């Protein structure tokens, strides 16, 4: 990642700081089926970890794929508790 990508990494870091506590609270204290919440939440966290690893590789194409995937999964982590709010 070049120095120009630092602004994009900062935006991803801000999304991580916002989305991670929200999804963890939803996994462990949310409303609905506990098993489904844990499966959905832990899959999202696993995808985020893989995306983060891809961002810090030395190959440009993998960095782009990791950045795009991390952006999408972080936004979905913010929306997941809202989408599954009324599903019991």
VENDAMO-V270269 format. One record per helix or strand. SS is the DSSP state (helix for helix, strand for strand). FROM is the first residue (numbers start at 1). TO is the last residue. Records with the same first field share a line. If there is no record, write none. Layout:
SS->FROM-TO / FROM-TO
This chain:
helix->3-29 / 34-55 / 60-83
